[in-house]
Amino acid sequence: MKYWRVPLDSEDVQVIRGTVCILKDRCKGCGYCIEYCPRKNLEFSKEFNAKGYHPPAVKNEDCLNCHYCELLCPEFAIFTVEAPI
């Protein structure tokens, strides 16, 4: 996104990055985390879990650590951890 001006505090704001952790055997393959990820970092994997569903897989590592995926997951099968700087 291109702004028409640079925000005054742009040097002070630090974007926190994260790492996505997936508990594959807990996933039921609903796809909420994939659908609502703002960066589209997740996709369905080609492998099956113990329940016979396709769990999500991380497509790229550009996670903003926004926690949308863990808030939407009905099975608590995905969470993010703040990445070390």
N, C-alpha and C positions, 0 to 999 in steps of 0.2 A: 504494500500500500504506500502510495506517495502522498505526503502531506504538503499543503501549500506553504507551510512554515514549519520550522523546527520548534518543538516545545521547549520552554525556557529551562526546564529541569531535566533535559534529556541525558545529561552527563551523570546525574545523580541516581537515575532509575536503573536498577539492575534486573534483568530478566532472569528469573529462576528457572533452570532447566531440570528435567526429571528423567527417571528411568522407569519404564513400565514393567511391572511384574505380573505374570499371569499364572494362576493356579489352574492348570489345564484339566485336571480331573474333577474340579468343582463346576466347571463351565457347562451350561446347557445349550449353548449355541444360539442364543436369541439375537445377537448382533447389535444390541443397543450401543455398546461401546464403539463398535465400528461405525455405526451410522452417525453418532453425535460427536465424534472426535473433531475438534475444530481444525486440527492440522492434517486430518486424514492419515494418521500414522499407523492405523491398524487395518488388517484384512483377515479374511477367513483363511486358516491354514488348510493344507491338503491332507493332513493326518487326522486321525480320529482319537478321541480321548476314551477313557474306560467306559463312559456311558454311551458311546457311539455318536457323539456330536463333533462338529468341527470347531475347535476353540479358536480364538483370535490369535494372530501372530503379528509381531511388530514389523511394519513395512520399512520405516525409517526411524532413526533415533532422535528426531527433532521434537521431543516432548516438552511442552510448556509447563508441566506439572500443575495443570488446572484442576485435576481431580474429577472431571466430568465422568470419566469412565467408571470410577469407583462409586460415584454417587448414583449412577444409573443401573449398575449391575444388580439384578435381583438375587443373585447367588453369592455375592461378595467374592467373586473369582478373579478380580483384577484390582490392582492398586498401583499407585505411583510413589516413588521415593525420590527425594531431592538428590540430584546428582552432585557429586563433589565439584567444587570450582577449580 
